[in-house]
Amino acid sequence: MGVLPRLVHSRFGLHVVEVLEREPGVAQPFESVRGAVANALRQQAFVTASRQYLRLLAGAAVVDGVDLEAADTPLVQ
């Protein structure tokens, strides 16, 4: 227990955190978390595909004076 050795960053800024108590985690059976894991993976794949598609669109756009982080080919990582 005690103060964490580094600052914690959140959307509200930087924070000093003091740990007062710890509780051990409990492993859950896969069947009980299968839906949540599938949703998280589906959402991650959607975000990645959307980002790649937007970079392709930006690569096809003609805009002067702005860097759109565009891609020229569909092989976007």
Backbone hydrogen bonds, N-H to C=O, Kabsch-Sander energy under -0.5 kcal/mol:
donor,donor_aa,acceptor,acceptor_aa,energy
2,G,19,V,-1.9
4,L,17,V,-2.8
8,V,15,H,-2.6
9,H,7,L,-0.5
10,S,13,G,-2.8
13,G,10,S,-1.6
15,H,8,V,-2.1
17,V,15,H,-0.5
19,V,2,G,-3.2
19,V,17,V,-0.5
20,L,18,E,-0.6
32,S,29,P,-1.1
33,V,29,P,-0.8
33,V,30,F,-1.1
34,R,30,F,-1.2
37,V,33,V,-2.5
38,A,34,R,-2.5
39,N,35,G,-2.5
40,A,36,A,-2.3
41,L,37,V,-2.4
42,R,38,A,-2.4
43,Q,39,N,-2.6
44,Q,40,A,-2.3
45,A,41,L,-2.3
46,F,42,R,-2.2
47,V,43,Q,-2.4
48,T,44,Q,-2.3
49,A,45,A,-2.6
50,S,46,F,-2.7
51,R,47,V,-2.4
52,Q,48,T,-2.3
53,Y,49,A,-2.5
54,L,50,S,-2.5
55,R,51,R,-2.0
56,L,52,Q,-1.9
57,L,53,Y,-2.4
58,A,54,L,-2.5
59,G,55,R,-1.9
60,A,56,L,-1.3
61,A,57,L,-0.8
61,A,58,A,-0.5
63,V,61,A,-0.6
68,L,66,V,-0.7
71,A,55,R,-2.1
76,V,74,P,-1.9
